[in-house]
Amino acid sequence: NTSDASAVLAITVDTVAPTMTTNTTGQIASSSDLVAIFSEAIAKGTGDIVIKESGDGTVFETLSILGNNITIGGVDNRTLT
């Protein structure tokens, strides 16, 4: 049978997680946004973003990825703010 219904469909699965290429680390004003830019498109899933002190690793704040204060946008949905 050579109909369209019998055509082979090739699917490629991306198994490499996005990496953070740019971020706002160091000392920033408390009124500034934290920004992270990734190597490829990202989307909200589940879990938390944990912000830690750079010196001793203590948790400064934990944010739900589903919170209204977390946005994804920018070029090709690669920016998390």
Order of alpha helices (4+ residues) and beta strands (2+ residues): beta-beta-beta-beta-beta-beta
